[in-house]
């Protein structure tokens, strides 16, 4: 009974349902809730799950793969190519620097043999992609300078796993062919042949995505079977990951490349929506598995060594990251956040140490101690970020550089408009208001952007708009309009929810990235939402109509009517957003109805007014009058 899959599922889900809301209630990250849930139900506390938790970990690690696929989907390939120097530069500095300092320190102080020391140093230099990216997403930091740098380093680390695993067999003594090593299909081939096969596989994934997967998704989409499309999305991620694993590459790296290839396809948002729930559930299981894997018996056998080693290791990695950030001229607050976030070891460390045990590079007892160090460092990361946020960050960054500036603290703000988020979207609104003499209080989480905008004359404050005390200081109690323009859709919705709850008198104008965001805003009771792609797309369509011979006034009027009908349809479709089949049918009906209404408007008798805004007609009228 206790070993049944159903029993295990109930234990995992019950632990998550209890611990995660409790962690959020205490102001902690949801990741900490999952980790504590794993610790409590693990074999060393309540013992609800034993060694069978290791099997769950293999399944849950697929959540990391899905996360990399979604990151690839959200990243424009051209933007990724522009980041290549940062990825290689910052990533290589961090990996080589951390490994070198750890290697020298352990070799001189602990006097381990150099093979074990090198394997441990390489394992510990890699950070946790799952914990870092999930934390950044929860805090709305993925689009900040620190978020972009963290992503660049993590991506390089994922790539670095490949050469690290290739180096380890060279450290082993004697024949390693009979040591039960998990090998790829090409591991027995000569090195000069393995390299072109690896690059050929990456090219195959790219070409397959462009010329096979996208046409296949077109065929599946025509069936209008949502469950089939979801199955296709899962098959795509699993298939690419499996192909990468066959040639010895990281499955997560393969998933990222596949996502990058599909980032500009019309199926991007559909794939995101289908895979996101699976990713969230599997990542939660992954974090629970990490918590359950902490061997408290091993820790208690020599707690002093493990605690001291963990502290020194985290400190070394922190200072190496701090130096890397300084080399790339990061502001103090962004650099501290960057260094704290990546100072832990990662899930690939377990893989490398496990491989090292199979190769007999180090004693099993030492490897188990290092695995305990990795688990402890992963659990400690959310606490380090919390300490930085509460007690370190307030004394650095923008405030450090301009301690006497009148914008440093938000006091006695009485502007009628408050803008949260001042990226490309929010800054356009702010410039338009400023040009018309309307002052606004602006909140933004990117300190580098804050500093730059202040130099341009904008009144911008560095702070988290999801904090109630900051909203009060910004003057929300006396303002008339609140503009929610934060880049991260999740954070934007959280801020809107908080404004509605604590400042019900405020008129909310909210940014929506796509129709799904608009649906959620409608559910919150927000009637004034602005889909960021709709208006620019309609303006382009209007220009296309003019180029094809339509009068400017007619084309503009048709564009405005299109926007009106589309917004009205959004309110109707929002009621059915949780029923995918009903939503699909209603969407088709709304599109047909919208096209019919626009056609009727186009052929309605307009009279002479249809010549309005036409420069040629205006010149003729002016000539006749003179």
TIGUMAR-248459 format. One record per residue (C-alpha): residue in three letters; z, y, x; residue number from 0. Coordinates in nm, 2 decimals. Layout:
<atoms>
- residu  zz  yy  xx  num
- ALA  Z  Y  X  NUM
...
</atoms>
This chain:
<atoms>
- residu  zz  yy  xx  num
- UNK  0.00  0.00  0.00  0
- UNK  0.11  0.24  0.27  1
- UNK  -0.21  0.18  0.47  2
- UNK  -0.45  0.24  0.18  3
- UNK  -0.70  0.53  0.21  4
- UNK  -0.58  0.67  -0.12  5
- UNK  -0.22  0.69  0.00  6
- UNK  -0.32  0.86  0.33  7
- UNK  -0.53  1.11  0.13  8
- UNK  -0.24  1.20  -0.09  9
- UNK  -0.01  1.25  0.21  10
- UNK  -0.26  1.48  0.39  11
- UNK  -0.34  1.69  0.08  12
- UNK  0.02  1.71  -0.03  13
- UNK  0.13  1.83  0.31  14
- UNK  -0.14  2.09  0.32  15
- UNK  -0.08  2.22  -0.03  16
- UNK  0.29  2.27  0.05  17
- UNK  0.28  2.40  0.41  18
- UNK  -0.03  2.63  0.41  19
- UNK  0.09  2.85  0.11  20
- UNK  0.43  2.86  0.27  21
- UNK  0.29  2.98  0.60  22
- UNK  0.08  3.24  0.43  23
- UNK  0.39  3.36  0.23  24
- UNK  0.57  3.41  0.56  25
- UNK  0.28  3.61  0.69  26
- UNK  0.15  3.34  0.93  27
- UNK  -0.19  3.20  0.98  28
- UNK  -0.31  2.91  0.76  29
- UNK  -0.38  2.72  1.08  30
- UNK  -0.01  2.72  1.16  31
- UNK  0.05  2.58  0.81  32
- UNK  -0.19  2.29  0.88  33
- UNK  -0.04  2.23  1.23  34
- UNK  0.32  2.21  1.09  35
- UNK  0.20  1.99  0.81  36
- UNK  0.07  1.75  1.07  37
- UNK  0.39  1.76  1.27  38
- UNK  0.61  1.69  0.97  39
- UNK  0.41  1.39  0.84  40
- UNK  0.32  1.27  1.19  41
- UNK  0.46  0.95  1.35  42
- UNK  0.73  1.14  1.54  43
- UNK  0.90  1.32  1.24  44
- UNK  0.87  1.16  0.89  45
- UNK  0.63  0.90  1.01  46
- UNK  0.41  0.90  0.69  47
- UNK  0.11  0.86  0.92  48
- UNK  0.10  0.66  1.23  49
- UNK  -0.17  0.56  1.47  50
- UNK  -0.42  0.55  1.18  51
- UNK  -0.41  0.93  1.21  52
- UNK  -0.63  0.89  1.52  53
- UNK  -0.91  0.75  1.29  54
- UNK  -0.88  1.05  1.07  55
- UNK  -0.92  1.28  1.38  56
- UNK  -1.26  1.13  1.46  57
- UNK  -1.36  1.21  1.10  58
- UNK  -1.19  1.55  1.10  59
- UNK  -1.35  1.66  1.43  60
- UNK  -1.68  1.68  1.23  61
- UNK  -1.53  2.00  1.08  62
- UNK  -1.57  2.16  1.42  63
- UNK  -1.94  2.05  1.42  64
- UNK  -1.99  2.20  1.08  65
- UNK  -1.82  2.53  1.19  66
- UNK  -2.07  2.56  1.48  67
- UNK  -2.36  2.50  1.24  68
- UNK  -2.24  2.78  1.01  69
- UNK  -2.19  3.01  1.31  70
- UNK  -2.55  2.94  1.41  71
- UNK  -2.67  3.01  1.06  72
- UNK  -2.49  3.35  1.06  73
- UNK  -2.63  3.45  1.40  74
- UNK  -2.97  3.61  1.43  75
- UNK  -3.17  3.43  1.70  76
- UNK  -3.29  3.76  1.85  77
- UNK  -2.92  3.88  1.87  78
- UNK  -2.83  3.55  2.03  79
- UNK  -3.10  3.60  2.30  80
- UNK  -2.97  3.95  2.36  81
- UNK  -2.62  3.80  2.42  82
- UNK  -2.74  3.56  2.68  83
- UNK  -2.61  3.77  2.97  84
- UNK  -2.26  3.80  2.82  85
- UNK  -2.25  3.43  2.73  86
- UNK  -2.34  3.33  3.08  87
- UNK  -2.16  3.61  3.26  88
- UNK  -1.82  3.61  3.08  89
- UNK  -1.83  3.24  3.01  90
- UNK  -1.89  3.14  3.37  91
- UNK  -1.64  3.38  3.51  92
- UNK  -1.37  3.24  3.27  93
- UNK  -1.45  2.87  3.33  94
- UNK  -1.49  2.89  3.71  95
- UNK  -1.21  3.13  3.75  96
- UNK  -0.95  2.94  3.54  97
- UNK  -1.05  2.60  3.69  98
- UNK  -1.03  2.74  4.05  99
- UNK  -0.68  2.90  4.00  100
- UNK  -0.54  2.60  3.82  101
- UNK  -0.68  2.36  4.08  102
- UNK  -0.54  2.55  4.38  103
- UNK  -0.20  2.61  4.21  104
- UNK  -0.15  2.24  4.11  105
- UNK  -0.27  2.12  4.44  106
- UNK  -0.03  2.34  4.64  107
- UNK  0.27  2.32  4.41  108
- UNK  0.26  1.97  4.25  109
- UNK  0.07  1.80  4.53  110
- UNK  -0.13  1.57  4.30  111
- UNK  -0.44  1.40  4.44  112
- UNK  -0.74  1.63  4.43  113
- UNK  -0.94  1.41  4.19  114
- UNK  -0.67  1.42  3.92  115
- UNK  -0.61  1.79  3.98  116
- UNK  -0.98  1.88  3.94  117
- UNK  -1.01  1.67  3.62  118
- UNK  -0.70  1.84  3.47  119
- UNK  -0.82  2.18  3.57  120
- UNK  -1.15  2.13  3.41  121
- UNK  -0.99  1.99  3.09  122
- UNK  -0.75  2.29  3.06  123
- UNK  -1.01  2.56  3.12  124
- UNK  -1.17  2.49  2.78  125
- UNK  -1.03  2.67  2.48  126
- UNK  -1.02  2.56  2.11  127
- UNK  -1.33  2.67  1.93  128
- UNK  -1.18  2.56  1.60  129
- UNK  -0.85  2.76  1.63  130
- UNK  -1.00  3.07  1.78  131
- UNK  -1.30  3.11  1.54  132
- UNK  -1.09  3.03  1.23  133
- UNK  -0.82  3.28  1.33  134
- UNK  -1.08  3.55  1.40  135
- UNK  -1.24  3.48  1.06  136
- UNK  -0.91  3.50  0.88  137
- UNK  -0.82  3.83  1.05  138
- UNK  -1.17  3.98  1.00  139
- UNK  -1.23  4.02  1.38  140
- UNK  -1.55  3.83  1.42  141
- UNK  -1.77  4.14  1.43  142
- UNK  -1.54  4.33  1.67  143
- UNK  -1.60  4.37  2.05  144
- UNK  -1.32  4.11  2.11  145
- UNK  -1.48  3.87  1.85  146
- UNK  -1.82  3.88  2.01  147
- UNK  -1.68  3.83  2.35  148
- UNK  -1.46  3.53  2.23  149
- UNK  -1.77  3.38  2.07  150
- UNK  -1.97  3.42  2.39  151
- UNK  -1.70  3.25  2.61  152
- UNK  -1.64  2.97  2.36  153
- UNK  -2.02  2.89  2.34  154
- UNK  -2.04  2.87  2.71  155
- UNK  -1.74  2.64  2.72  156
- UNK  -1.91  2.41  2.47  157
- UNK  -2.22  2.40  2.69  158
- UNK  -2.00  2.35  3.00  159
- UNK  -1.86  2.02  2.85  160
- UNK  -2.19  1.86  2.94  161
- UNK  -2.18  1.91  3.32  162
- UNK  -1.80  1.85  3.33  163
- UNK  -1.85  1.50  3.17  164
- UNK  -2.13  1.45  3.42  165
- UNK  -1.91  1.54  3.72  166
- UNK  -1.61  1.31  3.63  167
- UNK  -1.78  0.98  3.73  168
- UNK  -1.84  1.13  4.07  169
- UNK  -1.46  1.16  4.12  170
- UNK  -1.40  0.79  4.04  171
- UNK  -1.35  0.55  4.33  172
- UNK  -1.57  0.23  4.35  173
- UNK  -1.78  0.07  4.07  174
- UNK  -1.73  0.23  3.73  175
- UNK  -1.99  0.03  3.54  176
- UNK  -1.73  -0.21  3.39  177
- UNK  -1.47  0.03  3.28  178
- UNK  -1.57  0.04  2.91  179
- UNK  -1.70  0.39  2.93  180
- UNK  -1.88  0.54  2.63  181
- UNK  -2.23  0.61  2.76  182
- UNK  -2.53  0.78  2.62  183
- UNK  -2.87  0.62  2.59  184
- UNK  -2.99  0.80  2.90  185
- UNK  -2.68  0.76  3.12  186
- UNK  -2.83  0.47  3.32  187
- UNK  -3.15  0.67  3.40  188
- UNK  -3.18  0.87  3.73  189
- UNK  -3.06  1.23  3.72  190
- UNK  -3.41  1.37  3.77  191
- UNK  -3.53  1.20  3.45  192
- UNK  -3.21  1.28  3.24  193
- UNK  -3.26  1.66  3.28  194
- UNK  -3.61  1.68  3.12  195
- UNK  -3.50  1.44  2.84  196
- UNK  -3.20  1.67  2.76  197
- UNK  -3.42  1.98  2.75  198
- UNK  -3.68  1.79  2.55  199
- UNK  -3.42  1.69  2.29  200
- UNK  -3.32  2.05  2.25  201
- UNK  -3.68  2.15  2.21  202
- UNK  -3.73  1.87  1.96  203
- UNK  -3.44  2.00  1.75  204
- UNK  -3.59  2.35  1.76  205
- UNK  -3.94  2.23  1.66  206
- UNK  -3.81  1.98  1.40  207
- UNK  -3.61  2.26  1.24  208
- UNK  -3.91  2.49  1.22  209
- UNK  -4.19  2.25  1.12  210
- UNK  -4.01  1.95  0.96  211
- UNK  -3.67  2.05  0.81  212
- UNK  -3.77  2.38  0.64  213
- UNK  -4.08  2.22  0.47  214
- UNK  -3.86  1.93  0.37  215
- UNK  -3.60  2.17  0.22  216
- UNK  -3.88  2.33  0.02  217
- UNK  -3.97  1.99  -0.14  218
- UNK  -3.60  1.92  -0.21  219
- UNK  -3.54  2.26  -0.36  220
- UNK  -3.83  2.20  -0.61  221
- UNK  -3.64  1.91  -0.76  222
- UNK  -3.37  2.16  -0.87  223
- UNK  -3.10  1.90  -0.80  224
- UNK  -2.81  2.08  -0.65  225
- UNK  -2.64  1.76  -0.53  226
- UNK  -2.95  1.65  -0.35  227
- UNK  -2.97  1.98  -0.16  228
- UNK  -2.60  1.94  -0.07  229
- UNK  -2.67  1.59  0.06  230
- UNK  -2.97  1.72  0.26  231
- UNK  -2.75  1.98  0.42  232
- UNK  -2.49  1.73  0.53  233
- UNK  -2.77  1.49  0.65  234
- UNK  -2.92  1.77  0.86  235
- UNK  -2.59  1.85  1.04  236
- UNK  -2.50  1.48  1.09  237
- UNK  -2.85  1.39  1.20  238
- UNK  -2.88  1.66  1.46  239
- UNK  -2.53  1.60  1.59  240
- UNK  -2.60  1.22  1.63  241
- UNK  -2.93  1.29  1.82  242
- UNK  -2.74  1.52  2.06  243
- UNK  -2.47  1.26  2.11  244
- UNK  -2.73  0.99  2.19  245
- UNK  -2.85  1.19  2.49  246
- UNK  -2.49  1.29  2.60  247
- UNK  -2.48  1.64  2.47  248
- UNK  -2.21  1.80  2.26  249
- UNK  -2.26  1.74  1.88  250
- UNK  -2.12  2.08  1.82  251
- UNK  -2.38  2.24  2.05  252
- UNK  -2.66  2.05  1.86  253
- UNK  -2.53  2.17  1.53  254
- UNK  -2.52  2.53  1.66  255
- UNK  -2.88  2.51  1.77  256
- UNK  -2.98  2.37  1.44  257
- UNK  -2.81  2.65  1.26  258
- UNK  -2.97  2.91  1.48  259
- UNK  -3.31  2.77  1.41  260
- UNK  -3.25  2.80  1.03  261
- UNK  -3.08  3.14  1.05  262
- UNK  -3.40  3.33  0.94  263
- UNK  -3.50  3.08  0.67  264
- UNK  -3.48  3.14  0.30  265
- UNK  -3.23  2.85  0.27  266
- UNK  -2.97  3.01  0.49  267
- UNK  -2.73  3.12  0.21  268
- UNK  -2.78  2.80  0.01  269
- UNK  -2.69  2.59  0.32  270
- UNK  -2.39  2.81  0.39  271
- UNK  -2.26  2.77  0.03  272
- UNK  -2.31  2.39  0.03  273
- UNK  -2.15  2.32  0.37  274
- UNK  -1.86  2.57  0.37  275
- UNK  -1.63  2.37  0.15  276
- UNK  -1.67  2.06  0.36  277
- UNK  -1.62  2.26  0.68  278
- UNK  -1.29  2.41  0.54  279
- UNK  -1.15  2.07  0.43  280
- UNK  -1.24  1.89  0.75  281
- UNK  -1.11  2.17  0.97  282
- UNK  -0.78  2.16  0.78  283
- UNK  -0.77  1.78  0.85  284
- UNK  -0.85  1.85  1.21  285
- UNK  -0.56  2.09  1.25  286
- UNK  -0.33  1.84  1.07  287
- UNK  -0.44  1.58  1.31  288
- UNK  -0.37  1.80  1.61  289
- UNK  -0.01  1.86  1.48  290
- UNK  0.04  1.48  1.42  291
- UNK  -0.08  1.40  1.77  292
- UNK  0.20  1.59  1.94  293
- UNK  0.40  1.31  2.11  294
- UNK  0.76  1.44  2.09  295
- UNK  0.89  1.12  2.25  296
- UNK  0.68  1.20  2.56  297
- UNK  0.79  1.56  2.55  298
- UNK  1.16  1.48  2.52  299
- UNK  1.13  1.23  2.81  300
- UNK  1.06  1.53  3.05  301
- UNK  1.08  1.85  2.84  302
- UNK  1.14  2.08  3.14  303
- UNK  0.82  1.99  3.32  304
- UNK  0.60  2.01  3.01  305
- UNK  0.75  2.34  2.89  306
- UNK  0.73  2.50  3.24  307
- UNK  0.38  2.37  3.30  308
- UNK  0.26  2.49  2.96  309
- UNK  0.40  2.83  3.02  310
- UNK  0.25  2.86  3.37  311
- UNK  -0.09  2.72  3.25  312
- UNK  -0.11  2.97  2.96  313
- UNK  -0.01  3.25  3.19  314
- UNK  -0.28  3.17  3.44  315
- UNK  -0.55  3.14  3.18  316
- UNK  -0.43  3.46  3.01  317
- UNK  -0.45  3.67  3.34  318
- UNK  -0.79  3.52  3.43  319
- UNK  -0.92  3.62  3.08  320
- UNK  -0.76  3.97  3.12  321
- UNK  -0.95  4.02  3.45  322
- UNK  -1.28  3.90  3.29  323
- UNK  -1.22  4.15  3.01  324
- UNK  -1.15  4.43  3.26  325
- UNK  -1.47  4.34  3.45  326
- UNK  -1.67  4.39  3.13  327
- UNK  -1.48  4.71  3.05  328
- UNK  -1.30  4.61  2.74  329
- UNK  -1.04  4.85  2.60  330
- UNK  -0.68  4.75  2.65  331
- UNK  -0.61  4.64  2.29  332
- UNK  -0.93  4.44  2.26  333
- UNK  -0.88  4.28  2.60  334
- UNK  -0.52  4.17  2.52  335
- UNK  -0.63  4.02  2.19  336
- UNK  -0.92  3.85  2.37  337
- UNK  -0.69  3.71  2.64  338
- UNK  -0.42  3.59  2.40  339
- UNK  -0.67  3.43  2.16  340
- UNK  -0.84  3.21  2.43  341
- UNK  -0.54  3.13  2.65  342
- UNK  -0.48  2.79  2.50  343
- UNK  -0.65  2.46  2.58  344
- UNK  -0.89  2.30  2.34  345
- UNK  -1.00  1.99  2.15  346
- UNK  -1.26  1.91  2.42  347
- UNK  -0.96  1.87  2.67  348
- UNK  -0.86  1.55  2.48  349
- UNK  -1.21  1.42  2.53  350
- UNK  -1.22  1.50  2.91  351
- UNK  -0.88  1.35  2.97  352
- UNK  -0.96  1.04  2.77  353
- UNK  -1.28  1.00  2.98  354
- UNK  -1.07  1.05  3.30  355
- UNK  -0.84  0.77  3.19  356
- UNK  -1.13  0.53  3.14  357
- UNK  -1.26  0.62  3.49  358
- UNK  -0.91  0.56  3.64  359
- UNK  -0.92  0.91  3.79  360
- UNK  -0.55  0.97  3.70  361
- UNK  -0.25  0.78  3.58  362
- UNK  -0.22  0.73  3.21  363
- UNK  0.13  0.88  3.20  364
- UNK  0.01  1.20  3.36  365
- UNK  -0.29  1.22  3.13  366
- UNK  -0.06  1.18  2.83  367
- UNK  0.16  1.46  2.95  368
- UNK  -0.14  1.68  2.98  369
- UNK  -0.25  1.59  2.63  370
- UNK  0.09  1.70  2.51  371
- UNK  0.04  2.03  2.70  372
- UNK  -0.29  2.08  2.52  373
- UNK  -0.14  2.02  2.18  374
- UNK  0.15  2.25  2.24  375
- UNK  -0.08  2.53  2.37  376
- UNK  -0.30  2.50  2.06  377
- UNK  0.01  2.51  1.83  378
- UNK  0.14  2.82  2.02  379
- UNK  -0.18  3.03  1.99  380
- UNK  -0.12  3.17  1.64  381
- UNK  0.24  3.26  1.75  382
- UNK  0.10  3.44  2.06  383
- UNK  -0.15  3.64  1.84  384
- UNK  0.14  3.73  1.60  385
- UNK  0.35  3.85  1.89  386
- UNK  0.06  4.06  2.02  387
- UNK  -0.01  4.20  1.68  388
- UNK  0.35  4.30  1.60  389
- UNK  0.50  4.40  1.94  390
- UNK  0.23  4.45  2.20  391
- UNK  -0.09  4.59  2.04  392
- UNK  0.08  4.90  1.88  393
- UNK  0.14  5.04  2.23  394
- UNK  -0.21  4.99  2.37  395
- UNK  -0.58  5.06  2.29  396
- UNK  -0.67  5.38  2.12  397
- UNK  -0.31  5.50  2.10  398
- UNK  -0.27  5.44  2.47  399
- UNK  -0.57  5.66  2.56  400
- UNK  -0.49  5.95  2.32  401
- UNK  -0.11  5.96  2.27  402
- UNK  -0.11  6.33  2.15  403
- UNK  -0.43  6.32  1.94  404
- UNK  -0.37  6.44  1.58  405
- UNK  -0.56  6.13  1.46  406
- UNK  -0.32  5.88  1.63  407
- UNK  -0.09  5.85  1.33  408
- UNK  -0.19  5.88  0.96  409
- UNK  0.03  6.14  0.81  410
- UNK  -0.01  6.36  0.50  411
- UNK  -0.37  6.25  0.43  412
- UNK  -0.49  6.41  0.10  413
- UNK  -0.87  6.34  0.11  414
- UNK  -1.02  6.23  -0.22  415
- UNK  -1.23  5.96  -0.05  416
- UNK  -1.10  5.66  0.16  417
- UNK  -1.35  5.44  0.34  418
- UNK  -1.25  5.10  0.47  419
- UNK  -1.50  4.97  0.73  420
- UNK  -1.72  5.21  0.94  421
- UNK  -2.00  4.98  1.07  422
- UNK  -2.37  5.04  1.00  423
- UNK  -2.30  5.03  0.62  424
- UNK  -1.99  5.24  0.60  425
- UNK  -2.10  5.50  0.86  426
- UNK  -2.41  5.58  0.66  427
- UNK  -2.19  5.66  0.36  428
- UNK  -1.96  5.87  0.57  429
- UNK  -2.24  6.07  0.72  430
- UNK  -2.39  6.14  0.38  431
- UNK  -2.05  6.26  0.25  432
- UNK  -1.98  6.47  0.56  433
- UNK  -2.32  6.63  0.53  434
- UNK  -2.23  6.74  0.18  435
- UNK  -1.89  6.88  0.28  436
- UNK  -1.68  6.60  0.14  437
- UNK  -1.41  6.48  0.39  438
- UNK  -1.31  6.12  0.39  439
- UNK  -1.03  5.92  0.56  440
- UNK  -1.18  5.62  0.74  441
- UNK  -1.01  5.30  0.85  442
- UNK  -1.17  5.05  1.09  443
- UNK  -1.05  4.75  1.30  444
- UNK  -1.28  4.79  1.60  445
- UNK  -1.10  5.01  1.85  446
- UNK  -1.41  5.06  2.06  447
- UNK  -1.60  5.19  1.75  448
- UNK  -1.31  5.41  1.65  449
- UNK  -1.31  5.58  1.99  450
- UNK  -1.68  5.64  1.99  451
- UNK  -1.68  5.78  1.63  452
- UNK  -1.40  6.02  1.72  453
- UNK  -1.61  6.16  1.99  454
- UNK  -1.88  6.22  1.73  455
- UNK  -1.63  6.42  1.52  456
- UNK  -1.54  6.16  1.25  457
- UNK  -1.19  6.13  1.13  458
- UNK  -1.14  5.76  1.19  459
- UNK  -0.82  5.56  1.22  460
- UNK  -0.77  5.23  1.40  461
- UNK  -0.60  4.98  1.16  462
- UNK  -0.61  4.69  0.93  463
- UNK  -0.71  4.80  0.58  464
- UNK  -0.56  4.49  0.43  465
- UNK  -0.21  4.62  0.51  466
- UNK  -0.04  4.80  0.22  467
- UNK  0.16  5.04  0.44  468
- UNK  -0.16  5.16  0.61  469
- UNK  -0.33  5.21  0.28  470
- UNK  -0.04  5.43  0.16  471
- UNK  -0.05  5.63  0.48  472
- UNK  -0.42  5.68  0.44  473
- UNK  -0.35  5.86  0.11  474
- UNK  -0.46  5.60  -0.14  475
- UNK  -0.19  5.71  -0.38  476
- UNK  -0.35  6.05  -0.42  477
- UNK  -0.72  5.97  -0.35  478
- UNK  -0.99  5.95  -0.62  479
- UNK  -1.24  5.70  -0.47  480
- UNK  -1.20  5.40  -0.24  481
- UNK  -1.51  5.27  -0.07  482
- UNK  -1.48  4.90  0.05  483
- UNK  -1.74  4.87  0.32  484
- UNK  -1.59  4.61  0.56  485
- UNK  -1.84  4.39  0.74  486
- UNK  -1.64  4.06  0.67  487
- UNK  -1.70  3.97  0.30  488
- UNK  -1.37  3.78  0.28  489
- UNK  -1.16  4.06  0.42  490
- UNK  -1.35  4.31  0.20  491
- UNK  -1.26  4.11  -0.11  492
- UNK  -0.90  4.09  0.00  493
- UNK  -0.88  4.47  0.04  494
- UNK  -1.04  4.53  -0.30  495
- UNK  -0.78  4.29  -0.46  496
- UNK  -0.50  4.48  -0.30  497
- UNK  -0.63  4.82  -0.41  498
- UNK  -0.66  4.70  -0.77  499
- UNK  -0.31  4.57  -0.76  500
- UNK  -0.13  4.86  -0.59  501
- UNK  -0.36  5.16  -0.67  502
- UNK  -0.50  5.09  -1.01  503
- UNK  -0.60  5.46  -1.06  504
- UNK  -0.85  5.45  -0.77  505
- UNK  -1.22  5.42  -0.85  506
- UNK  -1.35  5.14  -0.63  507
- UNK  -1.70  5.13  -0.49  508
- UNK  -1.75  4.80  -0.32  509
- UNK  -2.00  4.66  -0.07  510
- UNK  -2.14  4.32  -0.16  511
- UNK  -2.34  4.12  0.11  512
- UNK  -2.51  3.90  -0.14  513
- UNK  -2.51  3.79  -0.51  514
- UNK  -2.22  3.55  -0.45  515
- UNK  -2.00  3.84  -0.33  516
- UNK  -2.11  4.04  -0.63  517
- UNK  -2.00  3.76  -0.86  518
- UNK  -1.65  3.76  -0.70  519
- UNK  -1.63  4.14  -0.75  520
- UNK  -1.73  4.10  -1.11  521
- UNK  -1.45  3.84  -1.16  522
- UNK  -1.21  4.10  -1.02  523
- UNK  -1.32  4.35  -1.27  524
- UNK  -1.53  4.57  -1.03  525
- UNK  -1.83  4.72  -1.20  526
- UNK  -1.95  4.94  -0.91  527
- UNK  -2.08  4.70  -0.65  528
- UNK  -2.37  4.75  -0.41  529
- UNK  -2.56  4.46  -0.26  530
- UNK  -2.66  4.57  0.08  531
- UNK  -3.01  4.41  0.09  532
- UNK  -3.11  4.49  -0.27  533
- UNK  -3.19  4.86  -0.24  534
- UNK  -3.37  4.85  0.09  535
- UNK  -3.58  4.56  -0.03  536
- UNK  -3.67  4.75  -0.35  537
- UNK  -3.76  5.06  -0.15  538
- UNK  -3.99  4.85  0.06  539
- UNK  -4.14  4.70  -0.25  540
- UNK  -4.20  5.05  -0.39  541
- UNK  -4.39  5.15  -0.08  542
- UNK  -4.59  4.83  -0.10  543
- UNK  -4.69  4.92  -0.46  544
- UNK  -4.80  5.27  -0.35  545
- UNK  -5.01  5.12  -0.07  546
- UNK  -5.17  4.89  -0.32  547
- UNK  -5.28  5.19  -0.54  548
- UNK  -4.99  5.25  -0.77  549
- UNK  -4.87  5.61  -0.83  550
- UNK  -4.55  5.70  -0.64  551
- UNK  -4.37  5.80  -0.96  552
- UNK  -4.47  5.48  -1.14  553
- UNK  -4.37  5.26  -0.84  554
- UNK  -4.04  5.44  -0.80  555
- UNK  -3.96  5.41  -1.17  556
- UNK  -4.04  5.04  -1.16  557
- UNK  -3.81  5.00  -0.86  558
- UNK  -3.53  5.17  -1.04  559
- UNK  -3.58  4.96  -1.35  560
- UNK  -3.58  4.64  -1.13  561
- UNK  -3.24  4.74  -0.99  562
- UNK  -3.11  4.81  -1.33  563
- UNK  -3.22  4.48  -1.48  564
- UNK  -3.10  4.29  -1.17  565
- UNK  -2.75  4.44  -1.19  566
- UNK  -2.73  4.37  -1.56  567
- UNK  -2.83  4.01  -1.49  568
- UNK  -2.56  3.98  -1.22  569
- UNK  -2.29  4.05  -1.48  570
- UNK  -2.43  3.78  -1.71  571
- UNK  -2.48  3.52  -1.43  572
- UNK  -2.12  3.58  -1.30  573
- UNK  -1.99  3.41  -1.61  574
- UNK  -2.16  3.08  -1.50  575
- UNK  -2.12  3.09  -1.13  576
- UNK  -1.88  2.79  -1.12  577
- UNK  -2.13  2.57  -1.30  578
- UNK  -2.42  2.53  -1.06  579
- UNK  -2.66  2.36  -1.31  580
- UNK  -2.60  2.63  -1.57  581
- UNK  -2.63  2.90  -1.31  582
- UNK  -2.97  2.77  -1.19  583
- UNK  -3.11  2.76  -1.54  584
- UNK  -2.97  3.10  -1.63  585
- UNK  -3.11  3.24  -1.31  586
- UNK  -3.46  3.12  -1.40  587
- UNK  -3.43  3.26  -1.75  588
- UNK  -3.31  3.60  -1.61  589
- UNK  -3.60  3.62  -1.36  590
- UNK  -3.86  3.55  -1.63  591
- UNK  -3.70  3.80  -1.87  592
- UNK  -3.68  4.06  -1.59  593
- UNK  -4.05  4.02  -1.51  594
- UNK  -4.14  4.05  -1.88  595
- UNK  -3.94  4.36  -1.93  596
- UNK  -4.09  4.53  -1.62  597
- UNK  -4.45  4.44  -1.74  598
- UNK  -4.37  4.59  -2.08  599
- UNK  -4.24  4.91  -1.91  600
- UNK  -4.55  4.92  -1.69  601
- UNK  -4.80  4.91  -1.98  602
- UNK  -4.60  5.13  -2.21  603
- UNK  -4.78  5.47  -2.30  604
- UNK  -4.65  5.73  -2.05  605
- UNK  -4.88  6.03  -2.10  606
- UNK  -4.92  6.30  -1.85  607
- UNK  -4.58  6.26  -1.71  608
- UNK  -4.69  5.96  -1.51  609
- UNK  -4.84  6.20  -1.26  610
- UNK  -4.50  6.33  -1.16  611
- UNK  -4.42  6.33  -0.78  612
- UNK  -4.79  6.29  -0.69  613
- UNK  -4.87  6.54  -0.42  614
- UNK  -5.24  6.55  -0.50  615
- UNK  -5.17  6.63  -0.87  616
- UNK  -4.92  6.90  -0.77  617
- UNK  -5.17  7.06  -0.54  618
- UNK  -5.43  7.06  -0.82  619
- UNK  -5.18  7.22  -1.06  620
- UNK  -5.08  7.48  -0.80  621
- UNK  -5.45  7.56  -0.74  622
- UNK  -5.52  7.60  -1.11  623
- UNK  -5.22  7.83  -1.15  624
- UNK  -5.34  8.05  -0.87  625
</atoms>
